[in-house]
Amino acid sequence: MRHEIFCFRDRAALEKKIAALELDLPLADDVSILFSPVTIAGKTLPNRFVVHPMEGADADPPGRPSELTFRRYLRFASGGAAVIWFEAAAVMPSGRGNPRQLVASKETAEGFNRLVEAARRAAEEKFGPGHPSFFVLQLTHSGRFARPEGRPAPLLVQRNPLLDSRLGLPADYPLASDGDLASIRDAFIAAAKIAREAGFDAVDIKACHGYLVSELLAAFARESSCYGGPSLENRAQFLLETIAAIRDVVPGMTVVTRLNLFDGLPYPYGFGVDRNDPRGPDLSEPIELIGKLESGGLPLLSISSGIPALNPHFGRPYDRPMAGQDVPDEHPLVGVARLIELAAKIQRRFPALPVVGTGYSWLRQFFPHAAAAAVERRKATLIGLGRGALAYPAWVNDLAERGLLDSRRVCTTCSRCSEMLRAGHRVGCAVRDPDLYAAEYKKAKAHARMARRAAGKG
């Protein structure tokens, strides 16, 4: 099942490859189910589409949204997706993943207020007064991947030799204390207040991709801590108590989460992983955690997979990896099918909980057919696009009006946007939005090349 780039001129060719790989990845003829209404947290929405959180790295120094941030979200809001999942905003400056990441604070509150107001106005201008959109703000602390000044400034919750070595960390690098984590929990609560005042419908406590809350779920090796160790109850405590505290302190604020079901790292460093085979998921703990979240009133769950620093193809199958990363030893369709099946297992286990499916961008213009089949078969309630939305923000409108997508506008899964983010440059689609982002990508590429030379990697 060697890796291949996307080369399908028509749906029949794609289905032939799916059959050759013996994958359970049906494509529906009728995509109208994607435009059926769905109710989330008491709000009835007109379709099943979600814009996933994709960082633009274009905030100003304090973390306020810039003109480019406004441009991105106005395009998303008028593009037709019912749910706009706004990108990660750090809950404190030291938790930023790059110097231009958004920050949710008193200093930036007015900027978020204007952004939400402008995005809602853009949706209503396109679709009419009172158009129902659901806006989620993702809240995060980057943990070991924190780079608030452009250089690594990691906050570790446990030793992880696979990731520590990539940062050149000594064996005695200090770990965050439980008191440190309690202070960060309070910062999440304060950020949720900012989001509520700005007019967001919900906040997402980001628990994916190896950032702080995600790594805590895998902190098996964190000893003598109420936030780690063998017990899932301890490892999940930060997430659960943060959600509960926001509900108590910020009345009316809906709280959701984007959760890694499967990290793809070997035990004891990965969550949702088969202890005998780190390439295979074991969903027993994720299911137990989701059961706790649902019983606590979670109204929406977005799922993901993988740690981008080590195994990005687990979360976003692609044609071309980022510079310096290996080509995966599997066909991208295998990754697409795995992500759809992970969501399916959760959706079927929790039929009343709306689950957002992921992994569709690699399918290009044919993704709505796979998405419709997934919704029909109760493999997901909603369908999210990240890179695909960045490349083609009007995809929902085009699908509604024409019944198909323009192959000249879809994401090419080239990983350029990921390279731009990793290099700390402003992020956009260098292929489909070249007037703004082609030059930015060239600068990011040059920056990354110099960094590799400085590290002695060619």
C-alpha positions as CSV (number, residue, x, y, z in Angstrom):
1,M,0.0,0.0,0.0
2,R,2.7,2.5,-1.0
3,H,2.1,6.2,-0.9
4,E,0.6,7.8,-4.0
5,I,-0.4,11.3,-4.9
6,F,-4.0,12.1,-5.9
7,C,-4.4,11.3,-9.6
8,F,-8.1,10.6,-10.2
9,R,-9.8,12.3,-13.1
10,D,-13.3,11.0,-12.2
11,R,-15.1,9.3,-9.4
12,A,-15.0,5.9,-11.1
13,A,-11.2,5.9,-11.0
14,L,-11.2,6.9,-7.3
15,E,-13.7,4.1,-6.5
16,K,-11.5,1.6,-8.4
17,K,-8.6,2.5,-6.2
18,I,-10.7,2.2,-3.0
19,A,-11.8,-1.2,-4.1
20,A,-8.2,-2.3,-4.9
21,L,-7.1,-1.3,-1.4
22,E,-10.1,-3.1,0.0
23,L,-11.2,-0.1,2.1
24,D,-14.7,0.6,3.5
25,L,-15.0,4.0,2.0
26,P,-18.3,4.3,0.1
27,L,-19.2,7.3,-2.1
28,A,-22.8,8.4,-2.2
29,D,-24.5,9.6,-5.4
30,D,-26.8,12.1,-3.6
31,V,-25.2,14.7,-1.4
32,S,-28.4,16.5,-0.3
33,I,-28.2,15.0,3.2
34,L,-25.3,17.4,3.8
35,F,-27.8,20.2,3.6
36,S,-30.2,18.8,6.1
37,P,-30.7,20.8,9.3
38,V,-29.0,19.8,12.5
39,T,-29.5,21.2,16.1
40,I,-26.4,21.9,18.2
41,A,-26.8,23.3,21.7
42,G,-30.3,24.5,21.0
43,K,-29.5,26.2,17.7
44,T,-30.8,24.7,14.5
45,L,-28.3,25.0,11.7
46,P,-28.9,24.8,7.9
47,N,-26.2,22.2,6.9
48,R,-23.7,19.7,8.2
49,F,-20.5,21.6,7.3
50,V,-17.8,22.8,9.7
51,V,-14.7,24.9,9.1
52,H,-12.0,23.3,11.2
53,P,-9.7,25.6,13.2
54,M,-6.7,26.5,11.0
55,E,-4.2,28.9,12.4
56,G,-3.3,31.9,10.3
57,A,-0.4,33.1,12.5
58,D,-1.3,36.7,11.6
59,A,-2.3,38.3,14.9
60,D,-0.6,41.5,16.1
61,P,2.0,41.3,18.9
62,P,-0.6,41.3,21.8
63,G,-2.6,38.6,20.0
64,R,-5.4,40.7,18.4
65,P,-6.9,39.6,15.1
66,S,-5.3,41.5,12.1
67,E,-6.7,42.5,8.7
68,L,-5.7,39.1,7.4
69,T,-7.5,37.4,10.3
70,F,-10.7,39.4,9.5
71,R,-10.3,38.5,5.8
72,R,-10.1,34.8,6.5
73,Y,-13.2,34.7,8.8
74,L,-15.3,36.9,6.7
75,R,-14.6,34.6,3.7
76,F,-15.5,31.6,5.9
77,A,-18.7,33.2,7.3
78,S,-20.0,34.1,3.8
79,G,-18.8,30.7,2.4
80,G,-21.8,28.8,3.8
81,A,-20.5,26.4,6.5
82,A,-22.9,26.3,9.4
83,V,-20.2,25.9,12.0
84,I,-17.1,28.2,12.0
85,W,-14.5,26.8,14.4
86,F,-12.2,29.7,15.0
87,E,-8.6,28.9,15.2
88,A,-6.6,28.3,18.4
89,A,-6.3,31.3,20.7
90,A,-3.8,31.0,23.5
91,V,-5.1,31.5,27.0
92,M,-1.9,33.3,28.1
93,P,1.0,34.8,26.1
94,S,3.5,32.2,27.3
95,G,1.2,29.5,25.9
96,R,1.4,30.7,22.3
97,G,2.6,28.3,19.6
98,N,4.1,31.2,17.6
99,P,4.6,34.9,18.1
100,R,1.5,35.8,16.0
101,Q,-1.0,33.3,17.5
102,L,-4.2,34.8,18.8
103,V,-4.4,35.4,22.5
104,A,-7.8,35.6,24.4
105,S,-7.2,38.3,27.0
106,K,-8.6,41.5,28.3
107,E,-6.1,43.4,26.1
108,T,-7.4,41.6,22.9
109,A,-11.1,41.4,23.9
110,E,-12.2,44.3,21.8
111,G,-10.6,42.8,18.7
112,F,-12.5,39.5,19.2
113,N,-15.7,41.5,19.7
114,R,-15.2,43.2,16.3
115,L,-14.3,39.9,14.6
116,V,-17.4,38.1,15.7
117,E,-19.6,41.0,14.8
118,A,-18.1,41.3,11.4
119,A,-18.3,37.6,10.7
120,R,-22.0,37.5,11.7
121,R,-22.7,40.5,9.6
122,A,-20.9,38.9,6.6
123,A,-23.1,35.7,7.0
124,E,-26.3,37.8,7.2
125,E,-25.4,39.9,4.2
126,K,-24.9,36.7,2.2
127,F,-27.8,34.6,3.5
128,G,-30.2,37.0,5.0
129,P,-31.0,38.5,8.4
130,G,-31.0,36.1,11.3
131,H,-29.0,33.5,9.4
132,P,-28.0,30.8,12.0
133,S,-24.3,30.3,12.3
134,F,-22.5,28.6,15.2
135,F,-19.2,30.2,16.1
136,V,-16.7,28.2,18.3
137,L,-13.4,29.7,19.6
138,Q,-10.7,27.1,20.2
139,L,-8.8,27.8,23.4
140,T,-5.3,26.4,23.9
141,H,-2.0,26.3,25.7
142,S,0.7,24.9,23.4
143,G,2.5,23.1,26.2
144,R,5.7,21.5,25.0
145,F,5.2,23.2,21.6
146,A,5.1,26.7,23.0
147,R,7.1,29.3,21.0
148,P,5.8,32.7,22.2
149,E,8.9,34.6,21.0
150,G,9.6,32.3,18.0
151,R,12.0,30.1,19.9
152,P,11.1,26.9,21.8
153,A,9.9,27.7,25.4
154,P,8.3,24.3,26.3
155,L,6.1,23.6,29.2
156,L,6.4,19.9,29.9
157,V,4.0,17.8,31.9
158,Q,6.0,14.5,31.4
159,R,9.2,13.2,29.9
160,N,8.8,12.0,26.4
161,P,12.1,10.9,24.7
162,L,10.5,10.9,21.3
163,L,9.6,14.6,21.5
164,D,12.1,15.8,24.0
165,S,15.0,15.0,21.7
166,R,13.5,17.0,18.9
167,L,13.7,20.1,21.2
168,G,17.1,19.2,22.5
169,L,15.9,19.1,26.1
170,P,18.1,17.9,28.9
171,A,16.9,15.0,31.0
172,D,16.5,17.3,34.0
173,Y,14.3,19.9,32.2
174,P,11.7,20.9,34.8
175,L,8.1,19.7,34.6
176,A,5.1,21.9,35.3
177,S,3.8,21.5,38.8
178,D,0.2,20.8,39.6
179,G,0.0,24.4,40.8
180,D,1.3,25.6,37.5
181,L,-1.5,23.6,35.8
182,A,-4.1,25.0,38.1
183,S,-3.1,28.5,37.1
184,I,-3.4,27.5,33.5
185,R,-6.9,26.1,34.1
186,D,-7.9,29.5,35.6
187,A,-6.5,31.1,32.4
188,F,-8.8,28.9,30.3
189,I,-11.7,30.1,32.5
190,A,-10.8,33.8,32.0
191,A,-10.4,33.2,28.2
192,A,-13.9,31.7,28.1
193,K,-15.3,34.9,29.7
194,I,-13.6,36.9,26.9
195,A,-15.2,34.5,24.3
196,R,-18.6,34.8,25.8
197,E,-18.5,38.6,25.9
198,A,-17.3,38.6,22.3
199,G,-20.4,36.7,21.2
200,F,-19.1,33.2,20.4
201,D,-21.6,30.4,20.8
202,A,-19.1,28.0,22.3
203,V,-15.5,27.5,23.4
204,D,-13.4,24.5,22.6
205,I,-10.9,23.2,25.2
206,K,-8.3,22.0,22.7
207,A,-7.3,18.4,23.5
208,C,-5.6,17.3,20.4
209,H,-2.3,17.1,18.5
210,G,0.0,16.9,21.5
211,Y,-0.6,20.3,23.0
212,L,-1.0,20.8,26.7
213,V,-4.4,19.3,27.4
214,S,-3.8,16.5,24.8
215,E,-0.5,15.6,26.4
216,L,-2.0,15.4,29.8
217,L,-4.4,12.7,28.6
218,A,-1.3,10.7,27.7
219,A,0.7,11.6,30.9
220,F,1.0,8.0,32.1
221,A,4.6,8.7,33.3
222,R,3.6,11.8,35.3
223,E,4.1,10.6,38.9
224,S,2.6,11.8,42.2
225,S,0.2,14.2,40.4
226,C,-3.5,14.7,40.4
227,Y,-3.1,15.4,36.6
228,G,-1.3,12.3,35.6
229,G,-0.3,8.7,36.1
230,P,-1.8,5.3,35.3
231,S,-5.4,6.4,36.2
232,L,-7.5,7.9,33.4
233,E,-9.4,9.8,36.1
234,N,-6.2,11.7,36.9
235,R,-5.1,12.2,33.3
236,A,-8.5,13.5,32.3
237,Q,-9.0,15.7,35.4
238,F,-7.6,18.9,33.9
239,L,-10.0,18.7,30.9
240,L,-13.0,17.7,32.9
241,E,-12.5,20.2,35.7
242,T,-11.8,23.0,33.2
243,I,-15.0,22.3,31.4
244,A,-17.0,22.1,34.6
245,A,-15.5,25.3,35.9
246,I,-16.3,27.3,32.8
247,R,-19.9,26.1,33.0
248,D,-20.0,27.3,36.6
249,V,-18.2,30.6,36.2
250,V,-19.4,31.6,32.7
251,P,-23.2,31.1,32.6
252,G,-24.6,30.4,29.2
253,M,-21.2,29.5,27.6
254,T,-21.4,26.2,25.7
255,V,-18.2,24.2,26.1
256,V,-17.0,21.6,23.5
257,T,-13.7,19.9,22.7
258,R,-11.6,18.8,19.8
259,L,-10.2,15.5,21.0
260,N,-7.4,13.3,19.8
261,L,-8.8,9.7,19.7
262,F,-5.4,8.3,18.7
263,D,-2.0,9.8,19.2
264,G,0.1,7.2,17.3
265,L,2.9,7.3,19.9
266,P,4.0,4.2,21.8
267,Y,2.9,3.6,25.4
268,P,3.4,5.3,27.8
269,Y,3.5,8.5,25.7
270,G,0.4,8.2,23.5
271,F,-3.4,8.4,24.2
272,G,-5.8,5.9,22.6
273,V,-3.0,3.7,21.4
274,D,-2.7,-0.1,21.3
275,R,0.0,-0.9,23.9
276,N,1.4,-3.6,21.6
277,D,1.2,-1.7,18.4
278,P,1.5,2.1,18.4
279,R,0.3,2.3,14.8
280,G,-3.1,0.9,15.9
281,P,-5.8,2.6,18.0
282,D,-7.2,1.3,21.2
283,L,-10.4,3.4,21.9
284,S,-11.2,2.0,25.3
285,E,-9.9,5.1,27.2
286,P,-11.2,7.6,24.6
287,I,-14.6,6.0,24.8
288,E,-14.5,6.1,28.6
289,L,-13.6,9.8,28.6
290,I,-16.2,10.7,26.0
291,G,-18.8,8.9,28.2
292,K,-17.8,11.2,31.0
293,L,-18.0,14.2,28.8
294,E,-21.4,13.3,27.4
295,S,-22.9,12.6,30.8
296,G,-21.6,16.0,31.8
297,G,-23.6,17.7,29.0
298,L,-21.1,17.9,26.1
299,P,-23.2,19.0,23.1
300,L,-20.6,18.6,20.3
301,L,-17.4,16.6,19.8
302,S,-14.8,17.1,17.1
303,I,-12.3,14.3,16.7
304,S,-8.8,14.2,15.4
305,S,-5.7,12.0,15.4
306,G,-1.9,12.1,15.4
307,I,0.9,14.4,16.6
308,P,1.9,16.7,13.7
309,A,5.5,17.0,14.9
310,L,6.0,13.2,14.5
311,N,3.2,11.6,12.4
312,P,1.1,14.3,10.6
313,H,-0.4,11.8,8.2
314,F,-2.4,10.3,11.0
315,G,-4.4,13.6,11.2
316,R,-4.1,14.9,7.6
317,P,-3.4,12.5,4.8
318,Y,-1.4,14.4,2.1
319,D,0.3,14.2,-1.3
320,R,3.5,15.8,-0.1
321,P,4.9,15.9,3.4
322,M,6.4,18.9,5.0
323,A,10.1,19.5,4.2
324,G,12.2,17.3,6.4
325,Q,9.5,14.7,7.0
326,D,9.3,11.3,5.5
327,V,6.7,10.1,3.0
328,P,4.3,7.7,4.9
329,D,4.5,4.0,4.2
330,E,0.8,3.9,3.5
331,H,-1.6,5.1,0.8
332,P,-3.4,8.4,1.7
333,L,-6.7,6.6,1.2
334,V,-5.8,4.3,4.1
335,G,-5.5,7.4,6.3
336,V,-8.7,8.9,5.1
337,A,-10.6,5.6,5.8
338,R,-9.0,5.3,9.2
339,L,-10.1,8.8,10.3
340,I,-13.6,8.3,9.0
341,E,-13.8,4.9,10.8
342,L,-12.5,6.4,14.1
343,A,-15.3,9.0,14.0
344,A,-17.8,6.2,13.1
345,K,-16.9,4.2,16.1
346,I,-17.5,7.1,18.4
347,Q,-20.7,8.3,16.6
348,R,-22.2,4.8,16.8
349,R,-21.2,4.3,20.4
350,F,-22.7,7.7,21.3
351,P,-25.6,8.2,18.8
352,A,-27.1,11.2,20.6
353,L,-23.8,13.1,20.6
354,P,-23.1,15.1,17.4
355,V,-19.6,14.1,16.2
356,V,-17.6,16.1,13.6
357,G,-15.8,13.9,11.1
358,T,-12.5,14.8,9.7
359,G,-9.9,13.6,7.1
360,Y,-11.8,14.6,3.9
361,S,-9.5,17.2,2.2
362,W,-7.4,14.6,0.4
363,L,-10.4,13.5,-1.6
364,R,-10.6,16.9,-3.3
365,Q,-13.7,17.5,-5.3
366,F,-15.1,14.1,-4.5
367,F,-15.1,14.6,-0.7
368,P,-18.9,15.5,-0.6
369,H,-19.7,12.0,-1.8
370,A,-17.7,10.4,1.0
371,A,-19.1,12.9,3.5
372,A,-22.7,12.2,2.4
373,A,-22.1,8.4,2.7
374,A,-20.7,8.9,6.2
375,V,-23.7,11.0,7.4
376,E,-26.1,8.5,5.8
377,R,-24.4,5.6,7.6
378,R,-24.2,7.4,11.0
379,K,-20.4,7.6,10.8
380,A,-20.6,11.3,11.7
381,T,-23.2,14.1,12.2
382,L,-21.2,16.9,10.8
383,I,-18.3,17.1,8.4
384,G,-15.3,19.3,8.8
385,L,-12.6,20.7,6.5
386,G,-9.5,22.5,7.6
387,R,-6.9,22.8,4.7
388,G,-9.8,22.4,2.3
389,A,-11.6,25.4,3.7
390,L,-8.4,27.5,3.7
391,A,-8.0,26.8,0.0
392,Y,-11.7,27.0,-1.0
393,P,-13.7,29.0,1.5
394,A,-16.8,29.1,-0.7
395,W,-17.0,25.3,-1.1
396,V,-20.4,25.0,0.6
397,N,-22.0,27.7,-1.6
398,D,-20.7,26.1,-4.7
399,L,-21.9,22.7,-3.7
400,A,-25.3,24.1,-2.9
401,E,-25.6,26.0,-6.1
402,R,-24.0,23.7,-8.6
403,G,-24.1,20.3,-6.9
404,L,-20.4,19.8,-7.3
405,L,-17.0,21.4,-6.5
406,D,-14.6,23.2,-8.8
407,S,-11.5,20.9,-9.1
408,R,-9.4,24.0,-9.8
409,R,-10.1,25.4,-6.3
410,V,-9.8,22.4,-4.0
411,C,-6.9,21.8,-1.6
412,T,-4.0,20.0,-3.2
413,T,-2.7,18.6,0.2
414,C,0.8,19.9,-0.6
415,S,1.6,20.7,3.1
416,R,2.7,24.3,2.3
417,C,0.3,25.8,4.8
418,S,1.7,23.5,7.5
419,E,5.3,24.5,6.5
420,M,4.3,28.1,6.8
421,L,3.0,27.6,10.3
422,R,6.0,25.6,11.4
423,A,8.3,28.3,10.2
424,G,6.4,30.9,12.1
425,H,5.1,32.7,9.0
426,R,1.6,33.9,8.1
427,V,-0.5,31.0,6.9
428,G,-2.7,30.8,3.9
429,C,-3.1,28.7,0.7
430,A,-0.1,29.5,-1.5
431,V,-1.7,27.5,-4.3
432,R,-5.2,28.9,-4.4
433,D,-4.6,32.3,-2.9
434,P,-1.2,33.1,-4.4
435,D,-1.4,36.9,-4.6
436,L,-1.3,37.0,-0.8
437,Y,0.5,33.8,0.2
438,A,2.9,32.6,-2.5
439,A,5.6,35.0,-1.4
440,E,5.0,34.2,2.2
441,Y,5.5,30.5,1.4
442,K,8.8,31.3,-0.3
443,K,10.0,33.1,2.8
444,A,8.9,30.3,5.0
445,K,10.7,27.8,2.9
446,A,13.9,29.8,3.0
447,H,13.6,30.2,6.7
448,A,13.1,26.4,7.2
449,R,16.2,25.7,4.9
450,M,18.4,28.0,7.0
451,A,17.1,26.3,10.2
452,R,18.0,22.9,8.9
453,R,21.5,24.0,7.8
454,A,22.0,25.5,11.3
455,A,21.0,22.2,12.8
456,G,23.4,20.4,10.5
457,K,20.7,18.6,8.6
458,G,21.5,19.8,5.1
